[in-house]
Amino acid sequence: MAPAAARVSELRRAGNEQFRSGQYCQAAALYSQALGLLEAAGERNAEEASVLYSNRAACYLKDGNCSLCVKDCSAALDLVPFGIKPLLRRAAAYEALERYQLAYVDYKTVLQVDCTVQAAHDGVNRMTKALLEKDGLDWRQKLPPIPSVPVSAQRRWDFPSAGSQAAAPRHKATEAGSLEKQVPTAAMTERAKTLKQEGNELVKKGNHKKAIEKYSESLKLSNQECATYTNRALCYLSLKQYKEAIQDCTEALELDAKNIKAFYRRAQAFKELKAERDPSPHYTLP
């Protein structure tokens, strides 16, 4: 390791220790020193610089300096796009600044990268409620564009063998902002209801894999139906496809923020995943 790189790593570790001790101002100063050293040495380590910006942003967030937090998170994301921690920290800062639309976009982007991040699900629910109160029923039309996360930046997982092929295409179709809702015609709506009912009958017979196919066809025609998402989530739970169940429950909650089935089934899915996540990942350091 080059002398400059070694010193930068040393400063970052020292900053991390100060942060964990609650000395956020001192930690920020150490991260700033490391960034200055990187720049002076002409080092082109984008990943290291991104981590330093993100860590300093965490200090600013803890100290309530949300504007500087946003600035540092943006710098980190410019260097390494779609990082979960800087996205969550920026979302939290936007939320504190009451810039709910931008917070919503960042939380949704996190879920494209990894749909199991509980903090992002909770953030989406909070922002949905806040924007509904602020802008009314057409709040989605006022959102800035939600970035499309490339496959290379997504946290991939191994699909279970049972029913996995039926589930995979649906995520590809909805990754770039899942609630871009189309306006169905009357005929499309009627056909969607029929397909949903066919799915319900298949569930009663225990054929969850085929039911998923029916619900998926229904949602292609009309994706405003909350029950179709929660019903498909139930099928995913039965097939042990927990991440897909989480995604569907989140879709349902964006349509109906108080939907009990969606909350319950998503909680079931998280429990089965046994995901030991930090409840506040925007405050944890690498």
KAKARA-V886549 format. One record per residue. N is the residue number from 1. OMEGA is omega in degrees with one decimal (NA if undefined). Layout:
n: (N/N)
omega: (OMEGA/OMEGA)
This chain:
n: (1/2/3/4/5/6/7/8/9/10/11/12/13/14/15/16/17/18/19/20/21/22/23/24/25/26/27/28/29/30/31/32/33/34/35/36/37/38/39/40/41/42/43/44/45/46/47/48/49/50/51/52/53/54/55/56/57/58/59/60/61/62/63/64/65/66/67/68/69/70/71/72/73/74/75/76/77/78/79/80/81/82/83/84/85/86/87/88/89/90/91/92/93/94/95/96/97/98/99/100/101/102/103/104/105/106/107/108/109/110/111/112/113/114/115/116/117/118/119/120/121/122/123/124/125/126/127/128/129/130/131/132/133/134/135/136/137/138/139/140/141/142/143/144/145/146/147/148/149/150/151/152/153/154/155/156/157/158/159/160/161/162/163/164/165/166/167/168/169/170/171/172/173/174/175/176/177/178/179/180/181/182/183/184/185/186/187/188/189/190/191/192/193/194/195/196/197/198/199/200/201/202/203/204/205/206/207/208/209/210/211/212/213/214/215/216/217/218/219/220/221/222/223/224/225/226/227/228/229/230/231/232/233/234/235/236/237/238/239/240/241/242/243/244/245/246/247/248/249/250/251/252/253/254/255/256/257/258/259/260/261/262/263/264/265/266/267/268/269/270/271/272/273/274/275/276/277/278/279/280/281/282/283/284/285/286)
omega: (179.6/-178.5/-179.0/-179.7/179.3/179.8/178.0/179.0/178.9/179.0/179.4/178.8/178.2/176.7/178.3/179.3/177.9/179.5/-178.7/177.5/-179.9/179.8/-170.1/179.2/178.7/178.6/179.4/179.4/178.9/176.9/177.9/178.6/179.2/178.2/178.1/179.1/176.6/-178.2/-178.2/-178.6/-178.6/-179.6/179.2/178.5/-175.2/-177.5/178.9/180.0/179.3/178.5/-179.7/176.6/-178.9/178.5/177.8/176.6/178.1/176.2/180.0/179.4/178.1/-179.0/178.3/178.5/-170.0/-179.5/177.4/176.0/178.8/-178.2/-178.7/177.5/178.8/177.0/178.7/-177.9/174.2/-179.0/179.0/-175.5/171.5/172.7/-175.0/-176.1/177.0/176.5/179.3/-179.8/178.2/177.7/179.1/178.2/176.6/-180.0/178.6/178.1/-178.5/173.8/-167.0/179.5/-179.8/176.4/179.0/-178.9/-179.6/177.8/179.0/178.7/176.5/-177.7/172.5/180.0/-179.4/-173.8/-179.1/-178.2/-175.0/-179.1/179.0/175.6/179.7/178.8/177.5/179.9/179.0/-177.9/177.1/179.2/-178.4/-178.2/176.4/177.7/-175.1/-170.6/178.8/-172.4/-178.8/-175.5/-178.4/-178.6/-178.4/-178.7/168.0/-178.7/174.4/-177.0/174.0/-177.2/179.6/-178.0/-177.4/-178.4/-177.3/174.4/-176.0/177.1/177.2/178.4/171.5/-175.7/-175.4/173.6/-173.4/-176.9/179.8/-174.8/-169.7/-175.1/-175.3/-179.6/178.4/-177.3/-172.7/-173.2/-169.6/-179.5/-165.3/-175.3/169.1/-168.0/174.8/176.1/-176.3/172.9/179.4/179.8/178.7/179.6/-179.6/178.9/178.2/178.4/179.0/179.4/178.0/178.8/176.6/175.8/179.1/179.3/178.5/176.9/179.5/179.2/179.0/-179.3/-173.2/-179.3/178.6/178.5/177.6/179.6/179.6/179.5/179.5/176.4/179.2/-177.8/175.3/-179.4/-178.7/-177.3/175.8/-172.6/-176.9/-176.0/179.6/177.1/-178.1/176.9/178.8/176.3/177.7/177.3/178.9/176.9/-179.7/179.9/179.4/174.7/-166.9/-179.5/177.0/177.3/177.9/-178.7/-179.0/178.4/176.8/175.8/-179.0/-178.5/174.6/176.4/-179.3/-172.5/-178.9/-175.6/-174.8/-179.3/-179.7/178.2/-175.8/-177.3/177.0/176.8/176.0/-177.6/178.6/179.3/-179.2/177.6/-177.8/-178.0/178.7/-176.5/170.9/-179.5/177.5/-173.9/178.9/176.2/-179.4/-176.5/176.2/NA)
